[in-house]
Amino acid sequence: MSQSLIYRNRAVYELLMRGLYGRHYAARYGAIAGLVPDGAEVVDVCCGPATLYTRYLRAKSVDYTGLDLNEGFVAGVSRAGGRGLVWNMRSDAALPEADYVIMQASLYHFLPEPGPVLDRMLAAARKAVIVAEPVRNLATSRNRILATVGRRFTNAGDGRQAHRFTEATLDEFFDRYRPRIAHRALIAGGREKLYVLTA
């Protein structure tokens, strides 16, 4: 299935993310990187171009594995010194184990029921699962043009994703994992919500 333009090219992807997050761009990665200690084993689910690794975690000497459906992004992970694996998160395959299993801005791809994906992440984590998910999105904008653009350019290779989380619906989803929630907070100027779940 054809990917949207932003998923075909790392530079285009990065440019769009910088435009969306503006001055909060670095903070969205820094919030996650600050939770990962030096030398930890990390699996980054739906890693995209692995910016979290190349700009924030590589300097911490983590053992990094990036999983993504996009072969180009995965090849970039390997060139950068990590381990990149082409991975379809819609399959039932068990994830590689790691101290920390991370997903940033990708849980919405699995709506309307992302529970099985998070359950597989929890099964693979030895210490914690870290999820940061957008709660303010172009696709849910009241501006019809922006909303159309937001929906149209979200095909990572497995179809367009019209649905998004709001803060309320994300909190509602995570309520079922309440005993495991160690931390939650808005990050990136309130554009994303971060959850840390104990393994």
C-alpha positions, 0 to 999 in steps of 0.5 A, a space after each residue: 500500500 502506498 505511503 503518504 509523502 511524509 513517510 517516504 523521506 526522512 527530511 520531509 518527515 522531519 520538516 513537517 514535525 518541526 513545523 507542527 511542534 515548533 519550539 517544542 520539537 526538541 522537548 517532545 524527544 527530551 521528555 522521553 530520553 530523560 526517562 531512559 538511563 545510560 546503557 539501557 536496552 530500548 525497543 522503539 516501536 514505530 520508530 520512524 526515522 529514529 530521531 529519538 535514537 540519533 539525537 538523544 539516545 545514541 549519546 547515552 550508549 543505549 542498545 537500541 532496536 527500532 521497529 517500523 513498517 518503513 524499510 527506508 526508515 529501518 535502513 537508516 536506523 542500521 546506518 546510524 548504529 542501531 538495530 533496525 527491523 522491518 516490523 508490522 505491528 498489526 501482526 501478533 508476533 511477540 516484540 523483542 524484549 528490552 528494558 524500555 519499550 517506547 512508542 511516540 506519536 503512533 498509537 492512533 494508528 491502531 485505533 479503534 482498539 490499540 489495546 493488543 499493541 500496548 499489551 504486546 509492548 508490556 509483555 516485552 518490557 522488563 522495566 517500563 513502557 513509555 508512550 507519548 501520544 498527540 492529543 492536539 492534532 491537525 486531523 481534528 482541527 475545526 478548520 476543514 482544510 487543515 483537518 483534510 491535510 492532517 488525515 490525508 498525510 497519515 498513511 505510514 503504509 497500512 492505510 490512512 488513519 482518520 481517528 485521533 486521540 483527544 486528551 480525554 479519550 487517551 486518558 480513558 484508554 489508559 484507565 484500564 492500565 491504571 495499576 501500572 501507571 507510574 507517571 503521566 504528564 502533558 509534554 511538548 507544550 501540551 501537544 502530547 501526553 506522556 505515560 509511563 507504565 511499569 512492566 
